[in-house]
Amino acid sequence: MVSKGWRRGFDELGRRDFAAAARAAVALCVPLVVLTAVGRTDLSVYAAFGAFTALYGRNEPYRARLVTLSVAAISLWATICGGIALAVTDPPQWVVGLALAVTVVFGIATSEVMNWVPRGSIFFVFALMVMANQSLEAARAPEAVAVAAATAGFSILLGMSGWLLRRVLPQHQGELFLWPLQRRPVRALSPVRTRTYWYLAGINVIGIVGAWIIALAFGVGHPYWASVAVAAVMPTLAALTGYARMWHRFVGTAAGVVVAAVLFVWGPPIWLMVAILTLCSFGAEMFVARRYDIALLFITPLALGTANLAERRDWYPLFVDRFVETGLGVALAFVIVFAARRVVLREAPSAG
């Protein structure tokens, strides 16, 4: 029997955060280990983004969680497929920009209708743009699509695994390792029928696509990082913590780039890369809900490592681009939020 004192200590560490972090880490680790074992690390980036499915459904009852995970998996997979199509066809930049705008609106709308946590379009923006910037031949596209789908499906099974665990554990162990699933998301179309929603969606499109266009104009090597930075802070547009989140994003990313340099600049072998990314995934999910600045110490190397896992390009340009474009994106988001904040707060009551 475990002591009550140890149980209280475990509670303080956050059992919910630990379980969510473990699911995220396993969802990423297992597909990467399989692909590495069969010598197909060229497909690892598609598995990594399919594993984002595991980030959804935290603390939801299993019937609701199955819906959450299924919709998230299909949505992420469709976004990945859109990015793959862009990579294969190499269209004009205006087509990429249009796809990005559509993805932003889709991500925000789906997030609002499904009442997801995490909210917003960041994972959709990230998935689309990283996929679009991969070197991919048309003949390999079906493999990439299949790997993303398989990983998303595995993430659904992983997210639902607690359902079985709760039925096989003895009661005293259940009291320690399990807890009431209290988050019951309300699904409704009403949030996207309000004027405030469309105002926020428009602001997100302007900020996210605008950051990408500005980064392109400056000739930065990975312009989508600027879009990701804006997408990360835009969901808090009408929240009092919005400016703090922007500051955390910039400072946390700067520190995270230093951590990524220590981890990656010496060129770790692929097996060690998988281990590092797994630990970073665990750490990011442990802290993201409580300390966003600390979470970015894990999120930044995870994002950089995931984006570069398959092609293994020179790390230094990635570090510089990540820092510069995050600064650009945060600065643009600050300007947009500052200009739009009063309007959003004035319109917010009508959203109810």
C-alpha positions as semicolon CSV with decimal commas, in nm:
position;residue;x (nm);y (nm);z (nm)
1;M;0,000;0,000;0,000
2;V;0,149;0,333;-0,097
3;S;0,169;0,595;0,176
4;K;-0,069;0,889;0,175
5;G;0,226;1,127;0,190
6;W;0,377;0,985;-0,127
7;R;0,034;0,999;-0,288
8;R;0,000;1,368;-0,201
9;G;0,347;1,429;-0,345
10;F;0,250;1,254;-0,663
11;D;-0,062;1,470;-0,679
12;E;0,153;1,780;-0,653
13;L;0,361;1,669;-0,950
14;G;0,039;1,650;-1,150
15;R;-0,085;1,301;-1,229
16;R;-0,292;1,431;-1,516
17;D;0,006;1,612;-1,667
18;F;0,223;1,302;-1,620
19;A;-0,027;1,076;-1,796
20;A;-0,074;1,319;-2,084
21;A;0,302;1,361;-2,116
22;A;0,355;0,985;-2,118
23;R;0,096;0,940;-2,395
24;A;0,257;1,214;-2,605
25;A;0,604;1,064;-2,558
26;V;0,497;0,708;-2,646
27;A;0,294;0,828;-2,946
28;L;0,609;0,987;-3,084
29;C;0,865;0,730;-2,973
30;V;0,711;0,406;-3,098
31;P;0,663;0,510;-3,465
32;L;1,010;0,667;-3,476
33;V;1,169;0,353;-3,331
34;V;0,986;0,136;-3,586
35;L;1,088;0,357;-3,879
36;T;1,447;0,371;-3,758
37;A;1,458;-0,006;-3,717
38;V;1,343;-0,065;-4,076
39;G;1,574;0,203;-4,217
40;R;1,300;0,448;-4,320
41;T;1,390;0,757;-4,121
42;D;1,303;0,956;-4,434
43;L;0,939;0,908;-4,328
44;S;0,992;1,004;-3,965
45;V;0,867;1,361;-4,000
46;Y;0,527;1,235;-4,119
47;A;0,502;1,003;-3,820
48;A;0,601;1,283;-3,582
49;F;0,321;1,510;-3,701
50;G;0,064;1,231;-3,698
51;A;0,157;1,182;-3,333
52;F;0,021;1,530;-3,254
53;T;-0,314;1,351;-3,227
54;A;-0,210;1,230;-2,882
55;L;-0,205;1,586;-2,751
56;Y;-0,585;1,606;-2,761
57;G;-0,850;1,465;-2,528
58;R;-0,674;1,523;-2,195
59;N;-0,894;1,452;-1,891
60;E;-1,202;1,378;-2,102
61;P;-1,434;1,078;-2,040
62;Y;-1,358;0,806;-2,291
63;R;-1,672;0,839;-2,501
64;A;-1,604;1,211;-2,548
65;R;-1,231;1,146;-2,586
66;L;-1,289;0,901;-2,871
67;V;-1,475;1,171;-3,062
68;T;-1,207;1,428;-2,983
69;L;-0,922;1,202;-3,089
70;S;-1,097;1,080;-3,403
71;V;-1,175;1,430;-3,528
72;A;-0,826;1,551;-3,436
73;A;-0,665;1,257;-3,616
74;I;-0,868;1,308;-3,933
75;S;-0,812;1,684;-3,927
76;L;-0,438;1,658;-3,872
77;W;-0,406;1,385;-4,133
78;A;-0,595;1,594;-4,387
79;T;-0,368;1,890;-4,312
80;I;-0,058;1,672;-4,350
81;C;-0,193;1,545;-4,682
82;G;-0,244;1,905;-4,793
83;G;0,117;1,984;-4,707
84;I;0,236;1,674;-4,890
85;A;0,041;1,783;-5,199
86;L;0,212;2,123;-5,184
87;A;0,555;1,961;-5,151
88;V;0,496;1,731;-5,448
89;T;0,345;1,990;-5,683
90;D;0,570;2,284;-5,583
91;P;0,302;2,547;-5,660
92;P;0,347;2,927;-5,670
93;Q;0,382;3,099;-5,335
94;W;0,036;3,252;-5,355
95;V;-0,111;2,900;-5,356
96;V;0,085;2,814;-5,042
97;G;-0,039;3,136;-4,882
98;L;-0,398;3,054;-4,972
99;A;-0,359;2,702;-4,831
100;L;-0,217;2,853;-4,513
101;A;-0,512;3,092;-4,478
102;V;-0,762;2,809;-4,529
103;T;-0,577;2,597;-4,274
104;V;-0,587;2,876;-4,016
105;V;-0,964;2,923;-4,055
106;F;-1,022;2,548;-4,051
107;G;-0,805;2,495;-3,744
108;I;-0,968;2,771;-3,543
109;A;-1,322;2,674;-3,646
110;T;-1,269;2,308;-3,566
111;S;-1,108;2,396;-3,235
112;E;-1,404;2,613;-3,136
113;V;-1,672;2,369;-3,250
114;M;-1,502;2,071;-3,083
115;N;-1,405;2,274;-2,774
116;W;-1,055;2,131;-2,797
117;V;-0,765;2,169;-2,560
118;P;-0,513;2,271;-2,688
119;R;-0,702;2,544;-2,870
120;G;-0,621;2,727;-3,188
121;S;-0,461;2,642;-3,521
122;I;-0,094;2,609;-3,422
123;F;-0,057;2,235;-3,487
124;F;-0,236;2,263;-3,820
125;V;-0,022;2,557;-3,929
126;F;0,293;2,376;-3,816
127;A;0,198;2,051;-3,990
128;L;0,099;2,213;-4,319
129;M;0,408;2,429;-4,352
130;V;0,665;2,170;-4,246
131;M;0,512;1,915;-4,483
132;A;0,508;2,169;-4,765
133;N;0,879;2,236;-4,715
134;Q;0,993;1,874;-4,728
135;S;1,178;1,736;-5,028
136;L;0,935;1,470;-5,147
137;E;0,897;1,289;-5,476
138;A;0,549;1,202;-5,597
139;A;0,629;0,830;-5,587
140;R;0,693;0,850;-5,210
141;A;0,382;1,050;-5,129
142;P;0,155;0,744;-5,066
143;E;0,406;0,613;-4,812
144;A;0,414;0,947;-4,633
145;V;0,034;0,963;-4,626
146;A;0,011;0,606;-4,492
147;V;0,268;0,665;-4,217
148;A;0,088;0,979;-4,100
149;A;-0,244;0,792;-4,094
150;A;-0,097;0,493;-3,909
151;T;0,061;0,715;-3,645
152;A;-0,259;0,911;-3,593
153;G;-0,449;0,584;-3,556
154;F;-0,193;0,455;-3,305
155;S;-0,233;0,779;-3,110
156;I;-0,609;0,720;-3,088
157;L;-0,552;0,372;-2,944
158;L;-0,299;0,511;-2,702
159;G;-0,536;0,784;-2,589
160;M;-0,809;0,526;-2,524
161;S;-0,580;0,278;-2,345
162;G;-0,678;0,418;-2,005
163;W;-1,028;0,281;-2,059
164;L;-0,891;-0,072;-2,028
165;L;-0,649;0,023;-1,752
166;R;-0,931;0,152;-1,535
167;R;-1,103;-0,184;-1,560
168;V;-0,808;-0,411;-1,480
169;L;-0,636;-0,223;-1,197
170;P;-0,727;-0,314;-0,839
171;Q;-0,922;-0,044;-0,659
172;H;-0,639;0,075;-0,431
173;Q;-0,407;0,115;-0,729
174;G;-0,680;0,288;-0,922
175;E;-0,709;0,546;-0,647
176;L;-0,339;0,622;-0,683
177;F;-0,283;0,620;-1,058
178;L;-0,626;0,722;-1,183
179;W;-0,863;1,011;-1,121
180;P;-1,208;1,133;-1,223
181;L;-1,223;1,243;-1,585
182;Q;-1,392;1,577;-1,535
183;R;-1,356;1,770;-1,860
184;R;-1,672;1,732;-2,066
185;P;-1,635;1,935;-2,384
186;V;-1,946;2,101;-2,520
187;R;-1,964;2,060;-2,898
188;A;-2,163;2,326;-3,077
189;L;-2,168;2,532;-3,395
190;S;-2,275;2,844;-3,208
191;P;-1,921;2,976;-3,141
192;V;-1,847;3,006;-3,514
193;R;-2,174;3,184;-3,585
194;T;-2,081;3,495;-3,392
195;R;-1,930;3,815;-3,524
196;T;-1,653;3,790;-3,264
197;Y;-1,540;3,453;-3,395
198;W;-1,504;3,575;-3,752
199;Y;-1,326;3,884;-3,630
200;L;-1,079;3,667;-3,439
201;A;-1,044;3,431;-3,736
202;G;-0,967;3,724;-3,964
203;I;-0,710;3,860;-3,720
204;N;-0,546;3,517;-3,703
205;V;-0,530;3,491;-4,082
206;I;-0,378;3,839;-4,111
207;G;-0,122;3,769;-3,841
208;I;-0,021;3,416;-3,940
209;V;-0,016;3,464;-4,317
210;G;0,127;3,813;-4,279
211;A;0,417;3,684;-4,068
212;W;0,495;3,425;-4,335
213;I;0,487;3,689;-4,611
214;I;0,713;3,926;-4,417
215;A;0,961;3,644;-4,345
216;L;0,960;3,557;-4,715
217;A;1,024;3,920;-4,805
218;F;1,323;3,930;-4,572
219;G;1,457;3,612;-4,728
220;V;1,467;3,414;-4,405
221;G;1,541;3,049;-4,466
222;H;1,242;2,894;-4,288
223;P;0,965;3,155;-4,305
224;Y;0,701;2,926;-4,157
225;W;0,858;2,964;-3,810
226;A;0,720;3,318;-3,802
227;S;0,371;3,187;-3,878
228;V;0,402;2,924;-3,605
229;A;0,508;3,191;-3,354
230;V;0,200;3,401;-3,431
231;A;-0,029;3,095;-3,421
232;A;0,109;3,007;-3,078
233;V;0,005;3,336;-2,917
234;M;-0,305;3,429;-3,114
235;P;-0,549;3,202;-2,925
236;T;-0,503;3,430;-2,623
237;L;-0,604;3,741;-2,814
238;A;-0,888;3,833;-2,579
239;A;-0,720;3,696;-2,265
240;L;-0,548;3,906;-2,002
241;T;-0,242;3,682;-2,027
242;G;-0,191;3,747;-2,397
243;Y;0,107;3,980;-2,364
244;A;0,271;3,759;-2,104
245;R;0,241;3,464;-2,340
246;M;0,414;3,660;-2,614
247;W;0,702;3,743;-2,382
248;H;0,723;3,381;-2,271
249;R;0,724;3,271;-2,633
250;F;1,019;3,490;-2,723
251;V;1,232;3,435;-2,412
252;G;1,147;3,065;-2,390
253;T;1,228;3,012;-2,757
254;A;1,560;3,195;-2,724
255;A;1,656;2,975;-2,431
256;G;1,519;2,671;-2,613
257;V;1,743;2,742;-2,913
258;V;2,043;2,729;-2,679
259;V;1,921;2,396;-2,542
260;A;1,868;2,266;-2,898
261;A;2,221;2,372;-2,993
262;V;2,366;2,178;-2,702
263;L;2,160;1,872;-2,794
264;F;2,197;1,869;-3,173
265;V;2,496;2,067;-3,296
266;W;2,737;1,776;-3,249
267;G;2,524;1,555;-3,475
268;P;2,382;1,282;-3,250
269;P;2,305;0,947;-3,417
270;I;1,949;0,873;-3,513
271;W;1,873;0,647;-3,215
272;L;1,987;0,914;-2,975
273;M;1,784;1,173;-3,167
274;V;1,473;0,961;-3,116
275;A;1,546;0,937;-2,744
276;I;1,602;1,313;-2,717
277;L;1,281;1,396;-2,903
278;T;1,086;1,153;-2,687
279;L;1,213;1,317;-2,368
280;C;1,142;1,662;-2,509
281;S;0,787;1,557;-2,597
282;F;0,737;1,436;-2,242
283;G;0,880;1,753;-2,090
284;A;0,681;1,984;-2,316
285;E;0,349;1,824;-2,224
286;M;0,437;1,817;-1,854
287;F;0,487;2,193;-1,837
288;V;0,285;2,349;-2,120
289;A;-0,036;2,394;-1,919
290;R;0,139;2,546;-1,617
291;R;0,464;2,715;-1,722
292;Y;0,470;2,799;-2,091
293;D;0,816;2,956;-2,072
294;I;0,966;2,639;-1,921
295;A;0,774;2,421;-2,167
296;L;0,945;2,606;-2,452
297;L;1,281;2,473;-2,332
298;F;1,145;2,137;-2,449
299;I;0,914;2,254;-2,729
300;T;1,189;2,437;-2,919
301;P;1,432;2,144;-2,953
302;L;1,135;1,916;-3,019
303;A;1,015;2,138;-3,305
304;L;1,363;2,182;-3,450
305;G;1,452;1,816;-3,417
306;T;1,123;1,696;-3,561
307;A;1,143;1,930;-3,861
308;N;1,501;1,822;-3,934
309;L;1,483;1,455;-3,841
310;A;1,442;1,320;-4,192
311;E;1,668;1,548;-4,398
312;R;1,930;1,632;-4,132
313;R;2,026;1,969;-4,279
314;D;2,287;2,197;-4,125
315;W;2,168;2,290;-3,775
316;Y;2,306;2,645;-3,750
317;P;2,069;2,803;-4,006
318;L;1,778;2,634;-3,829
319;F;1,880;2,782;-3,494
320;V;1,920;3,131;-3,637
321;D;1,597;3,115;-3,837
322;R;1,400;2,990;-3,538
323;F;1,521;3,275;-3,319
324;V;1,483;3,551;-3,579
325;E;1,144;3,440;-3,703
326;T;1,005;3,389;-3,355
327;G;1,104;3,746;-3,277
328;L;0,941;3,864;-3,598
329;G;0,623;3,668;-3,532
330;V;0,593;3,782;-3,170
331;A;0,651;4,146;-3,270
332;L;0,383;4,127;-3,537
333;A;0,143;3,953;-3,298
334;F;0,202;4,227;-3,041
335;V;0,115;4,498;-3,292
336;I;-0,199;4,316;-3,407
337;V;-0,319;4,238;-3,055
338;F;-0,252;4,593;-2,940
339;A;-0,456;4,731;-3,231
340;A;-0,739;4,477;-3,210
341;R;-0,773;4,417;-2,836
342;R;-1,034;4,682;-2,760
343;V;-1,256;4,567;-3,041
344;V;-1,235;4,203;-2,931
345;L;-1,314;4,283;-2,568
346;R;-1,604;4,503;-2,671
347;E;-1,748;4,231;-2,895
348;A;-1,678;3,943;-2,652
349;P;-2,014;3,958;-2,470
350;S;-2,195;3,896;-2,796
351;A;-2,009;3,564;-2,832
352;G;-2,214;3,409;-2,554
